[in-house]
């Protein structure tokens, strides 16, 4: 774990633009899922379904779609 204020700022971790509204909604939903105890991808997907959070195409998230979406933003 990094100490606050001493972490290296890795270039690929910085963003060229602020997050979109959709990215913020997904981030908020992830925080909520983890706060409720989600520890697996399936539990995160269940939390998303519970609040009816769909992917960018308006489809229910799948393991593959969420993994790809997160990979593209890593």
mmCIF file of the N, C-alpha and C atoms, coordinates in Angstrom:
data_MODEL
# 
_entry.id   MODEL 
# 
loop_
_atom_site.group_PDB 
_atom_site.id 
_atom_site.type_symbol 
_atom_site.label_atom_id 
_atom_site.label_alt_id 
_atom_site.label_comp_id 
_atom_site.label_asym_id 
_atom_site.label_entity_id 
_atom_site.label_seq_id 
_atom_site.pdbx_PDB_ins_code 
_atom_site.Cartn_x 
_atom_site.Cartn_y 
_atom_site.Cartn_z 
_atom_site.occupancy 
_atom_site.B_iso_or_equiv 
_atom_site.pdbx_formal_charge 
_atom_site.auth_seq_id 
_atom_site.auth_comp_id 
_atom_site.auth_asym_id 
_atom_site.auth_atom_id 
_atom_site.pdbx_PDB_model_num 
ATOM 1   N N  . UNK A 1 1  ? 0.843   -1.169  0.000   1.00 0.00 ? 1  UNK A N  1 
ATOM 2   C CA . UNK A 1 1  ? 0.000   0.000   0.000   1.00 0.00 ? 1  UNK A CA 1 
ATOM 3   C C  . UNK A 1 1  ? 0.891   1.236   0.000   1.00 0.00 ? 1  UNK A C  1 
ATOM 4   N N  . UNK A 1 2  ? 0.493   2.218   -0.759  1.00 0.00 ? 2  UNK A N  1 
ATOM 5   C CA . UNK A 1 2  ? 1.278   3.442   -0.860  1.00 0.00 ? 2  UNK A CA 1 
ATOM 6   C C  . UNK A 1 2  ? 0.925   4.389   0.277   1.00 0.00 ? 2  UNK A C  1 
ATOM 7   N N  . UNK A 1 3  ? 1.900   5.153   0.679   1.00 0.00 ? 3  UNK A N  1 
ATOM 8   C CA . UNK A 1 3  ? 1.673   6.146   1.724   1.00 0.00 ? 3  UNK A CA 1 
ATOM 9   C C  . UNK A 1 3  ? 1.099   7.406   1.076   1.00 0.00 ? 3  UNK A C  1 
ATOM 10  N N  . UNK A 1 4  ? 0.093   7.994   1.683   1.00 0.00 ? 4  UNK A N  1 
ATOM 11  C CA . UNK A 1 4  ? -0.497  9.219   1.115   1.00 0.00 ? 4  UNK A CA 1 
ATOM 12  C C  . UNK A 1 4  ? 0.569   10.282  0.855   1.00 0.00 ? 4  UNK A C  1 
ATOM 13  N N  . UNK A 1 5  ? 0.483   10.863  -0.314  1.00 0.00 ? 5  UNK A N  1 
ATOM 14  C CA . UNK A 1 5  ? 1.411   11.919  -0.700  1.00 0.00 ? 5  UNK A CA 1 
ATOM 15  C C  . UNK A 1 5  ? 2.754   11.422  -1.205  1.00 0.00 ? 5  UNK A C  1 
ATOM 16  N N  . UNK A 1 6  ? 2.987   10.108  -1.162  1.00 0.00 ? 6  UNK A N  1 
ATOM 17  C CA . UNK A 1 6  ? 4.268   9.564   -1.592  1.00 0.00 ? 6  UNK A CA 1 
ATOM 18  C C  . UNK A 1 6  ? 4.132   8.620   -2.782  1.00 0.00 ? 6  UNK A C  1 
ATOM 19  N N  . UNK A 1 7  ? 2.942   8.497   -3.324  1.00 0.00 ? 7  UNK A N  1 
ATOM 20  C CA . UNK A 1 7  ? 2.729   7.593   -4.455  1.00 0.00 ? 7  UNK A CA 1 
ATOM 21  C C  . UNK A 1 7  ? 3.300   8.192   -5.731  1.00 0.00 ? 7  UNK A C  1 
ATOM 22  N N  . UNK A 1 8  ? 3.841   7.327   -6.566  1.00 0.00 ? 8  UNK A N  1 
ATOM 23  C CA . UNK A 1 8  ? 4.356   7.758   -7.859  1.00 0.00 ? 8  UNK A CA 1 
ATOM 24  C C  . UNK A 1 8  ? 3.171   7.985   -8.793  1.00 0.00 ? 8  UNK A C  1 
ATOM 25  N N  . UNK A 1 9  ? 3.165   9.091   -9.521  1.00 0.00 ? 9  UNK A N  1 
ATOM 26  C CA . UNK A 1 9  ? 2.100   9.393   -10.463 1.00 0.00 ? 9  UNK A CA 1 
ATOM 27  C C  . UNK A 1 9  ? 2.436   8.723   -11.795 1.00 0.00 ? 9  UNK A C  1 
ATOM 28  N N  . UNK A 1 10 ? 1.899   7.527   -11.991 1.00 0.00 ? 10 UNK A N  1 
ATOM 29  C CA . UNK A 1 10 ? 2.145   6.775   -13.213 1.00 0.00 ? 10 UNK A CA 1 
ATOM 30  C C  . UNK A 1 10 ? 1.345   7.416   -14.342 1.00 0.00 ? 10 UNK A C  1 
ATOM 31  N N  . UNK A 1 11 ? 2.000   7.667   -15.468 1.00 0.00 ? 11 UNK A N  1 
ATOM 32  C CA . UNK A 1 11 ? 1.375   8.407   -16.567 1.00 0.00 ? 11 UNK A CA 1 
ATOM 33  C C  . UNK A 1 11 ? 0.053   7.802   -17.013 1.00 0.00 ? 11 UNK A C  1 
ATOM 34  N N  . UNK A 1 12 ? -0.031  6.479   -17.113 1.00 0.00 ? 12 UNK A N  1 
ATOM 35  C CA . UNK A 1 12 ? -1.263  5.878   -17.618 1.00 0.00 ? 12 UNK A CA 1 
ATOM 36  C C  . UNK A 1 12 ? -2.402  5.958   -16.618 1.00 0.00 ? 12 UNK A C  1 
ATOM 37  N N  . UNK A 1 13 ? -2.133  6.403   -15.395 1.00 0.00 ? 13 UNK A N  1 
ATOM 38  C CA . UNK A 1 13 ? -3.199  6.533   -14.406 1.00 0.00 ? 13 UNK A CA 1 
ATOM 39  C C  . UNK A 1 13 ? -3.817  7.925   -14.410 1.00 0.00 ? 13 UNK A C  1 
ATOM 40  N N  . UNK A 1 14 ? -3.269  8.824   -15.177 1.00 0.00 ? 14 UNK A N  1 
ATOM 41  C CA . UNK A 1 14 ? -3.846  10.159  -15.241 1.00 0.00 ? 14 UNK A CA 1 
ATOM 42  C C  . UNK A 1 14 ? -4.805  10.227  -16.413 1.00 0.00 ? 14 UNK A C  1 
ATOM 43  N N  . UNK A 1 15 ? -5.740  11.123  -16.330 1.00 0.00 ? 15 UNK A N  1 
ATOM 44  C CA . UNK A 1 15 ? -6.769  11.233  -17.358 1.00 0.00 ? 15 UNK A CA 1 
ATOM 45  C C  . UNK A 1 15 ? -6.580  12.527  -18.141 1.00 0.00 ? 15 UNK A C  1 
ATOM 46  N N  . UNK A 1 16 ? -6.903  12.469  -19.401 1.00 0.00 ? 16 UNK A N  1 
ATOM 47  C CA . UNK A 1 16 ? -6.815  13.655  -20.254 1.00 0.00 ? 16 UNK A CA 1 
ATOM 48  C C  . UNK A 1 16 ? -8.047  14.537  -20.098 1.00 0.00 ? 16 UNK A C  1 
ATOM 49  N N  . UNK A 1 17 ? -9.119  13.982  -19.580 1.00 0.00 ? 17 UNK A N  1 
ATOM 50  C CA . UNK A 1 17 ? -10.375 14.724  -19.444 1.00 0.00 ? 17 UNK A CA 1 
ATOM 51  C C  . UNK A 1 17 ? -11.109 14.219  -18.204 1.00 0.00 ? 17 UNK A C  1 
ATOM 52  N N  . UNK A 1 18 ? -12.010 15.035  -17.693 1.00 0.00 ? 18 UNK A N  1 
ATOM 53  C CA . UNK A 1 18 ? -12.798 14.571  -16.545 1.00 0.00 ? 18 UNK A CA 1 
ATOM 54  C C  . UNK A 1 18 ? -13.669 13.380  -16.937 1.00 0.00 ? 18 UNK A C  1 
ATOM 55  N N  . UNK A 1 19 ? -14.055 12.555  -15.963 1.00 0.00 ? 19 UNK A N  1 
ATOM 56  C CA . UNK A 1 19 ? -14.923 11.426  -16.282 1.00 0.00 ? 19 UNK A CA 1 
ATOM 57  C C  . UNK A 1 19 ? -16.266 11.893  -16.824 1.00 0.00 ? 19 UNK A C  1 
ATOM 58  N N  . UNK A 1 20 ? -16.843 11.071  -17.683 1.00 0.00 ? 20 UNK A N  1 
ATOM 59  C CA . UNK A 1 20 ? -18.167 11.380  -18.217 1.00 0.00 ? 20 UNK A CA 1 
ATOM 60  C C  . UNK A 1 20 ? -19.219 11.102  -17.148 1.00 0.00 ? 20 UNK A C  1 
ATOM 61  N N  . UNK A 1 21 ? -20.437 11.563  -17.387 1.00 0.00 ? 21 UNK A N  1 
ATOM 62  C CA . UNK A 1 21 ? -21.525 11.273  -16.452 1.00 0.00 ? 21 UNK A CA 1 
ATOM 63  C C  . UNK A 1 21 ? -21.706 9.765   -16.295 1.00 0.00 ? 21 UNK A C  1 
ATOM 64  N N  . UNK A 1 22 ? -21.603 9.023   -17.396 1.00 0.00 ? 22 UNK A N  1 
ATOM 65  C CA . UNK A 1 22 ? -21.755 7.574   -17.336 1.00 0.00 ? 22 UNK A CA 1 
ATOM 66  C C  . UNK A 1 22 ? -20.642 6.957   -16.495 1.00 0.00 ? 22 UNK A C  1 
ATOM 67  N N  . UNK A 1 23 ? -19.395 7.387   -16.709 1.00 0.00 ? 23 UNK A N  1 
ATOM 68  C CA . UNK A 1 23 ? -18.282 6.861   -15.924 1.00 0.00 ? 23 UNK A CA 1 
ATOM 69  C C  . UNK A 1 23 ? -18.481 7.161   -14.442 1.00 0.00 ? 23 UNK A C  1 
ATOM 70  N N  . UNK A 1 24 ? -18.983 8.344   -14.129 1.00 0.00 ? 24 UNK A N  1 
ATOM 71  C CA . UNK A 1 24 ? -19.271 8.682   -12.732 1.00 0.00 ? 24 UNK A CA 1 
ATOM 72  C C  . UNK A 1 24 ? -20.355 7.787   -12.152 1.00 0.00 ? 24 UNK A C  1 
ATOM 73  N N  . UNK A 1 25 ? -21.403 7.491   -12.942 1.00 0.00 ? 25 UNK A N  1 
ATOM 74  C CA . UNK A 1 25 ? -22.469 6.606   -12.456 1.00 0.00 ? 25 UNK A CA 1 
ATOM 75  C C  . UNK A 1 25 ? -21.931 5.203   -12.177 1.00 0.00 ? 25 UNK A C  1 
ATOM 76  N N  . UNK A 1 26 ? -21.090 4.705   -13.086 1.00 0.00 ? 26 UNK A N  1 
ATOM 77  C CA . UNK A 1 26 ? -20.507 3.380   -12.870 1.00 0.00 ? 26 UNK A CA 1 
ATOM 78  C C  . UNK A 1 26 ? -19.592 3.403   -11.647 1.00 0.00 ? 26 UNK A C  1 
ATOM 79  N N  . UNK A 1 27 ? -18.785 4.433   -11.517 1.00 0.00 ? 27 UNK A N  1 
ATOM 80  C CA . UNK A 1 27 ? -17.914 4.557   -10.346 1.00 0.00 ? 27 UNK A CA 1 
ATOM 81  C C  . UNK A 1 27 ? -18.703 4.595   -9.047  1.00 0.00 ? 27 UNK A C  1 
ATOM 82  N N  . UNK A 1 28 ? -19.770 5.373   -9.043  1.00 0.00 ? 28 UNK A N  1 
ATOM 83  C CA . UNK A 1 28 ? -20.622 5.436   -7.854  1.00 0.00 ? 28 UNK A CA 1 
ATOM 84  C C  . UNK A 1 28 ? -21.240 4.073   -7.560  1.00 0.00 ? 28 UNK A C  1 
ATOM 85  N N  . UNK A 1 29 ? -21.678 3.375   -8.601  1.00 0.00 ? 29 UNK A N  1 
ATOM 86  C CA . UNK A 1 29 ? -22.289 2.055   -8.421  1.00 0.00 ? 29 UNK A CA 1 
ATOM 87  C C  . UNK A 1 29 ? -21.259 1.043   -7.909  1.00 0.00 ? 29 UNK A C  1 
ATOM 88  N N  . UNK A 1 30 ? -20.024 1.136   -8.388  1.00 0.00 ? 30 UNK A N  1 
ATOM 89  C CA . UNK A 1 30 ? -18.976 0.255   -7.883  1.00 0.00 ? 30 UNK A CA 1 
ATOM 90  C C  . UNK A 1 30 ? -18.712 0.523   -6.404  1.00 0.00 ? 30 UNK A C  1 
ATOM 91  N N  . UNK A 1 31 ? -18.614 1.796   -6.037  1.00 0.00 ? 31 UNK A N  1 
ATOM 92  C CA . UNK A 1 31 ? -18.407 2.139   -4.630  1.00 0.00 ? 31 UNK A CA 1 
ATOM 93  C C  . UNK A 1 31 ? -19.537 1.593   -3.769  1.00 0.00 ? 31 UNK A C  1 
ATOM 94  N N  . UNK A 1 32 ? -20.753 1.745   -4.239  1.00 0.00 ? 32 UNK A N  1 
ATOM 95  C CA . UNK A 1 32 ? -21.913 1.260   -3.507  1.00 0.00 ? 32 UNK A CA 1 
ATOM 96  C C  . UNK A 1 32 ? -21.867 -0.270  -3.373  1.00 0.00 ? 32 UNK A C  1 
ATOM 97  N N  . UNK A 1 33 ? -21.532 -0.944  -4.466  1.00 0.00 ? 33 UNK A N  1 
ATOM 98  C CA . UNK A 1 33 ? -21.461 -2.413  -4.430  1.00 0.00 ? 33 UNK A CA 1 
ATOM 99  C C  . UNK A 1 33 ? -20.415 -2.880  -3.418  1.00 0.00 ? 33 UNK A C  1 
ATOM 100 N N  . UNK A 1 34 ? -19.237 -2.253  -3.445  1.00 0.00 ? 34 UNK A N  1 
ATOM 101 C CA . UNK A 1 34 ? -18.184 -2.647  -2.508  1.00 0.00 ? 34 UNK A CA 1 
ATOM 102 C C  . UNK A 1 34 ? -18.565 -2.315  -1.071  1.00 0.00 ? 34 UNK A C  1 
ATOM 103 N N  . UNK A 1 35 ? -19.220 -1.182  -0.861  1.00 0.00 ? 35 UNK A N  1 
ATOM 104 C CA . UNK A 1 35 ? -19.660 -0.805  0.483   1.00 0.00 ? 35 UNK A CA 1 
ATOM 105 C C  . UNK A 1 35 ? -20.682 -1.802  1.032   1.00 0.00 ? 35 UNK A C  1 
ATOM 106 N N  . UNK A 1 36 ? -21.435 -2.421  0.134   1.00 0.00 ? 36 UNK A N  1 
ATOM 107 C CA . UNK A 1 36 ? -22.435 -3.404  0.540   1.00 0.00 ? 36 UNK A CA 1 
ATOM 108 C C  . UNK A 1 36 ? -21.841 -4.807  0.653   1.00 0.00 ? 36 UNK A C  1 
ATOM 109 N N  . UNK A 1 37 ? -20.533 -4.923  0.447   1.00 0.00 ? 37 UNK A N  1 
ATOM 110 C CA . UNK A 1 37 ? -19.853 -6.191  0.663   1.00 0.00 ? 37 UNK A CA 1 
ATOM 111 C C  . UNK A 1 37 ? -19.536 -7.008  -0.563  1.00 0.00 ? 37 UNK A C  1 
ATOM 112 N N  . UNK A 1 38 ? -19.756 -6.479  -1.750  1.00 0.00 ? 38 UNK A N  1 
ATOM 113 C CA . UNK A 1 38 ? -19.437 -7.234  -2.973  1.00 0.00 ? 38 UNK A CA 1 
ATOM 114 C C  . UNK A 1 38 ? -17.944 -7.544  -2.999  1.00 0.00 ? 38 UNK A C  1 
ATOM 115 N N  . UNK A 1 39 ? -17.629 -8.809  -3.264  1.00 0.00 ? 39 UNK A N  1 
ATOM 116 C CA . UNK A 1 39 ? -16.236 -9.239  -3.344  1.00 0.00 ? 39 UNK A CA 1 
ATOM 117 C C  . UNK A 1 39 ? -15.926 -9.960  -4.644  1.00 0.00 ? 39 UNK A C  1 
ATOM 118 N N  . UNK A 1 40 ? -16.928 -10.218 -5.444  1.00 0.00 ? 40 UNK A N  1 
ATOM 119 C CA . UNK A 1 40 ? -16.707 -10.922 -6.704  1.00 0.00 ? 40 UNK A CA 1 
ATOM 120 C C  . UNK A 1 40 ? -17.380 -10.157 -7.832  1.00 0.00 ? 40 UNK A C  1 
ATOM 121 N N  . UNK A 1 41 ? -16.975 -10.487 -9.041  1.00 0.00 ? 41 UNK A N  1 
ATOM 122 C CA . UNK A 1 41 ? -17.577 -9.861  -10.217 1.00 0.00 ? 41 UNK A CA 1 
ATOM 123 C C  . UNK A 1 41 ? -19.079 -10.145 -10.262 1.00 0.00 ? 41 UNK A C  1 
ATOM 124 N N  . UNK A 1 42 ? -19.456 -11.352 -9.909  1.00 0.00 ? 42 UNK A N  1 
ATOM 125 C CA . UNK A 1 42 ? -20.877 -11.710 -9.921  1.00 0.00 ? 42 UNK A CA 1 
ATOM 126 C C  . UNK A 1 42 ? -21.666 -10.863 -8.919  1.00 0.00 ? 42 UNK A C  1 
ATOM 127 N N  . UNK A 1 43 ? -21.075 -10.587 -7.766  1.00 0.00 ? 43 UNK A N  1 
ATOM 128 C CA . UNK A 1 43 ? -21.748 -9.750  -6.765  1.00 0.00 ? 43 UNK A CA 1 
ATOM 129 C C  . UNK A 1 43 ? -21.860 -8.298  -7.238  1.00 0.00 ? 43 UNK A C  1 
ATOM 130 N N  . UNK A 1 44 ? -20.840 -7.816  -7.943  1.00 0.00 ? 44 UNK A N  1 
ATOM 131 C CA . UNK A 1 44 ? -20.907 -6.467  -8.516  1.00 0.00 ? 44 UNK A CA 1 
ATOM 132 C C  . UNK A 1 44 ? -22.016 -6.411  -9.561  1.00 0.00 ? 44 UNK A C  1 
ATOM 133 N N  . UNK A 1 45 ? -22.085 -7.417  -10.419 1.00 0.00 ? 45 UNK A N  1 
ATOM 134 C CA . UNK A 1 45 ? -23.135 -7.453  -11.443 1.00 0.00 ? 45 UNK A CA 1 
ATOM 135 C C  . UNK A 1 45 ? -24.520 -7.511  -10.802 1.00 0.00 ? 45 UNK A C  1 
ATOM 136 N N  . UNK A 1 46 ? -24.661 -8.252  -9.728  1.00 0.00 ? 46 UNK A N  1 
ATOM 137 C CA . UNK A 1 46 ? -25.943 -8.329  -9.030  1.00 0.00 ? 46 UNK A CA 1 
ATOM 138 C C  . UNK A 1 46 ? -26.311 -6.962  -8.445  1.00 0.00 ? 46 UNK A C  1 
ATOM 139 N N  . UNK A 1 47 ? -25.316 -6.252  -7.918  1.00 0.00 ? 47 UNK A N  1 
ATOM 140 C CA . UNK A 1 47 ? -25.574 -4.907  -7.377  1.00 0.00 ? 47 UNK A CA 1 
ATOM 141 C C  . UNK A 1 47 ? -25.983 -3.955  -8.490  1.00 0.00 ? 47 UNK A C  1 
ATOM 142 N N  . UNK A 1 48 ? -25.340 -4.058  -9.656  1.00 0.00 ? 48 UNK A N  1 
ATOM 143 C CA . UNK A 1 48 ? -25.713 -3.227  -10.800 1.00 0.00 ? 48 UNK A CA 1 
ATOM 144 C C  . UNK A 1 48 ? -27.146 -3.525  -11.228 1.00 0.00 ? 48 UNK A C  1 
ATOM 145 N N  . UNK A 1 49 ? -27.492 -4.802  -11.267 1.00 0.00 ? 49 UNK A N  1 
ATOM 146 C CA . UNK A 1 49 ? -28.842 -5.199  -11.678 1.00 0.00 ? 49 UNK A CA 1 
ATOM 147 C C  . UNK A 1 49 ? -29.879 -4.684  -10.683 1.00 0.00 ? 49 UNK A C  1 
ATOM 148 N N  . UNK A 1 50 ? -29.525 -4.712  -9.411  1.00 0.00 ? 50 UNK A N  1 
ATOM 149 C CA . UNK A 1 50 ? -30.454 -4.262  -8.367  1.00 0.00 ? 50 UNK A CA 1 
ATOM 150 C C  . UNK A 1 50 ? -30.830 -2.795  -8.541  1.00 0.00 ? 50 UNK A C  1 
ATOM 151 N N  . UNK A 1 51 ? -29.892 -1.985  -9.014  1.00 0.00 ? 51 UNK A N  1 
ATOM 152 C CA . UNK A 1 51 ? -30.187 -0.559  -9.222  1.00 0.00 ? 51 UNK A CA 1 
ATOM 153 C C  . UNK A 1 51 ? -30.473 -0.262  -10.695 1.00 0.00 ? 51 UNK A C  1 
ATOM 154 N N  . UNK A 1 52 ? -30.577 -1.319  -11.492 1.00 0.00 ? 52 UNK A N  1 
ATOM 155 C CA . UNK A 1 52 ? -30.903 -1.215  -12.912 1.00 0.00 ? 52 UNK A CA 1 
ATOM 156 C C  . UNK A 1 52 ? -29.890 -0.382  -13.693 1.00 0.00 ? 52 UNK A C  1 
ATOM 157 N N  . UNK A 1 53 ? -28.608 -0.561  -13.381 1.00 0.00 ? 53 UNK A N  1 
ATOM 158 C CA . UNK A 1 53 ? -27.541 0.129   -14.111 1.00 0.00 ? 53 UNK A CA 1 
ATOM 159 C C  . UNK A 1 53 ? -27.186 -0.702  -15.335 1.00 0.00 ? 53 UNK A C  1 
ATOM 160 N N  . UNK A 1 54 ? -27.429 -0.164  -16.491 1.00 0.00 ? 54 UNK A N  1 
ATOM 161 C CA . UNK A 1 54 ? -27.144 -0.834  -17.764 1.00 0.00 ? 54 UNK A CA 1 
ATOM 162 C C  . UNK A 1 54 ? -25.813 -0.336  -18.325 1.00 0.00 ? 54 UNK A C  1 
ATOM 163 N N  . UNK A 1 55 ? -25.286 -1.055  -19.317 1.00 0.00 ? 55 UNK A N  1 
ATOM 164 C CA . UNK A 1 55 ? -24.058 -0.621  -19.971 1.00 0.00 ? 55 UNK A CA 1 
ATOM 165 C C  . UNK A 1 55 ? -24.362 0.542   -20.925 1.00 0.00 ? 55 UNK A C  1 
ATOM 166 N N  . UNK A 1 56 ? -23.361 0.998   -21.638 1.00 0.00 ? 56 UNK A N  1 
ATOM 167 C CA . UNK A 1 56 ? -23.525 2.169   -22.517 1.00 0.00 ? 56 UNK A CA 1 
ATOM 168 C C  . UNK A 1 56 ? -24.488 1.930   -23.674 1.00 0.00 ? 56 UNK A C  1 
ATOM 169 N N  . UNK A 1 57 ? -24.743 0.667   -23.995 1.00 0.00 ? 57 UNK A N  1 
ATOM 170 C CA . UNK A 1 57 ? -25.687 0.347   -25.071 1.00 0.00 ? 57 UNK A CA 1 
ATOM 171 C C  . UNK A 1 57 ? -27.099 0.123   -24.534 1.00 0.00 ? 57 UNK A C  1 
ATOM 172 N N  . UNK A 1 58 ? -27.252 0.276   -23.214 1.00 0.00 ? 58 UNK A N  1 
ATOM 173 C CA . UNK A 1 58 ? -28.554 0.056   -22.606 1.00 0.00 ? 58 UNK A CA 1 
ATOM 174 C C  . UNK A 1 58 ? -28.859 -1.397  -22.317 1.00 0.00 ? 58 UNK A C  1 
ATOM 175 N N  . UNK A 1 59 ? -27.818 -2.236  -22.348 1.00 0.00 ? 59 UNK A N  1 
ATOM 176 C CA . UNK A 1 59 ? -27.971 -3.670  -22.097 1.00 0.00 ? 59 UNK A CA 1 
ATOM 177 C C  . UNK A 1 59 ? -27.519 -3.999  -20.674 1.00 0.00 ? 59 UNK A C  1 
ATOM 178 N N  . UNK A 1 60 ? -28.041 -5.063  -20.091 1.00 0.00 ? 60 UNK A N  1 
ATOM 179 C CA . UNK A 1 60 ? -27.537 -5.488  -18.784 1.00 0.00 ? 60 UNK A CA 1 
ATOM 180 C C  . UNK A 1 60 ? -26.046 -5.830  -18.884 1.00 0.00 ? 60 UNK A C  1 
ATOM 181 N N  . UNK A 1 61 ? -25.303 -5.493  -17.845 1.00 0.00 ? 61 UNK A N  1 
ATOM 182 C CA . UNK A 1 61 ? -23.888 -5.827  -17.813 1.00 0.00 ? 61 UNK A CA 1 
ATOM 183 C C  . UNK A 1 61 ? -23.714 -7.337  -17.757 1.00 0.00 ? 61 UNK A C  1 
ATOM 184 N N  . UNK A 1 62 ? -22.659 -7.813  -18.392 1.00 0.00 ? 62 UNK A N  1 
ATOM 185 C CA . UNK A 1 62 ? -22.225 -9.202  -18.270 1.00 0.00 ? 62 UNK A CA 1 
ATOM 186 C C  . UNK A 1 62 ? -20.803 -9.171  -17.712 1.00 0.00 ? 62 UNK A C  1 
ATOM 187 N N  . UNK A 1 63 ? -20.315 -10.329 -17.315 1.00 0.00 ? 63 UNK A N  1 
ATOM 188 C CA . UNK A 1 63 ? -18.929 -10.373 -16.847 1.00 0.00 ? 63 UNK A CA 1 
ATOM 189 C C  . UNK A 1 63 ? -17.998 -9.842  -17.927 1.00 0.00 ? 63 UNK A C  1 
ATOM 190 N N  . UNK A 1 64 ? -18.195 -10.292 -19.152 1.00 0.00 ? 64 UNK A N  1 
ATOM 191 C CA . UNK A 1 64 ? -17.320 -9.886  -20.259 1.00 0.00 ? 64 UNK A CA 1 
ATOM 192 C C  . UNK A 1 64 ? -17.427 -8.390  -20.539 1.00 0.00 ? 64 UNK A C  1 
ATOM 193 N N  . UNK A 1 65 ? -18.649 -7.854  -20.543 1.00 0.00 ? 65 UNK A N  1 
ATOM 194 C CA . UNK A 1 65 ? -18.798 -6.433  -20.885 1.00 0.00 ? 65 UNK A CA 1 
ATOM 195 C C  . UNK A 1 65 ? -18.208 -5.535  -19.800 1.00 0.00 ? 65 UNK A C  1 
ATOM 196 N N  . UNK A 1 66 ? -18.382 -5.910  -18.534 1.00 0.00 ? 66 UNK A N  1 
ATOM 197 C CA . UNK A 1 66 ? -17.814 -5.100  -17.458 1.00 0.00 ? 66 UNK A CA 1 
ATOM 198 C C  . UNK A 1 66 ? -16.293 -5.196  -17.451 1.00 0.00 ? 66 UNK A C  1 
ATOM 199 N N  . UNK A 1 67 ? -15.761 -6.397  -17.635 1.00 0.00 ? 67 UNK A N  1 
ATOM 200 C CA . UNK A 1 67 ? -14.305 -6.548  -17.683 1.00 0.00 ? 67 UNK A CA 1 
ATOM 201 C C  . UNK A 1 67 ? -13.711 -5.728  -18.826 1.00 0.00 ? 67 UNK A C  1 
ATOM 202 N N  . UNK A 1 68 ? -14.342 -5.761  -19.990 1.00 0.00 ? 68 UNK A N  1 
ATOM 203 C CA . UNK A 1 68 ? -13.836 -5.000  -21.138 1.00 0.00 ? 68 UNK A CA 1 
ATOM 204 C C  . UNK A 1 68 ? -13.932 -3.505  -20.884 1.00 0.00 ? 68 UNK A C  1 
ATOM 205 N N  . UNK A 1 69 ? -15.046 -3.069  -20.331 1.00 0.00 ? 69 UNK A N  1 
ATOM 206 C CA . UNK A 1 69 ? -15.238 -1.641  -20.051 1.00 0.00 ? 69 UNK A CA 1 
ATOM 207 C C  . UNK A 1 69 ? -14.177 -1.153  -19.069 1.00 0.00 ? 69 UNK A C  1 
ATOM 208 N N  . UNK A 1 70 ? -13.928 -1.926  -18.024 1.00 0.00 ? 70 UNK A N  1 
ATOM 209 C CA . UNK A 1 70 ? -12.916 -1.536  -17.039 1.00 0.00 ? 70 UNK A CA 1 
ATOM 210 C C  . UNK A 1 70 ? -11.514 -1.586  -17.642 1.00 0.00 ? 70 UNK A C  1 
ATOM 211 N N  . UNK A 1 71 ? -11.236 -2.591  -18.466 1.00 0.00 ? 71 UNK A N  1 
ATOM 212 C CA . UNK A 1 71 ? -9.921  -2.708  -19.100 1.00 0.00 ? 71 UNK A CA 1 
ATOM 213 C C  . UNK A 1 71 ? -9.628  -1.493  -19.973 1.00 0.00 ? 71 UNK A C  1 
ATOM 214 N N  . UNK A 1 72 ? -10.635 -1.019  -20.676 1.00 0.00 ? 72 UNK A N  1 
ATOM 215 C CA . UNK A 1 72 ? -10.447 0.133   -21.559 1.00 0.00 ? 72 UNK A CA 1 
ATOM 216 C C  . UNK A 1 72 ? -10.146 1.405   -20.781 1.00 0.00 ? 72 UNK A C  1 
ATOM 217 N N  . UNK A 1 73 ? -10.470 1.418   -19.525 1.00 0.00 ? 73 UNK A N  1 
ATOM 218 C CA . UNK A 1 73 ? -10.247 2.615   -18.708 1.00 0.00 ? 73 UNK A CA 1 
ATOM 219 C C  . UNK A 1 73 ? -9.083  2.465   -17.748 1.00 0.00 ? 73 UNK A C  1 
ATOM 220 N N  . UNK A 1 74 ? -8.384  1.352   -17.822 1.00 0.00 ? 74 UNK A N  1 
ATOM 221 C CA . UNK A 1 74 ? -7.256  1.113   -16.928 1.00 0.00 ? 74 UNK A CA 1 
ATOM 222 C C  . UNK A 1 74 ? -6.012  1.842   -17.398 1.00 0.00 ? 74 UNK A C  1 
# 
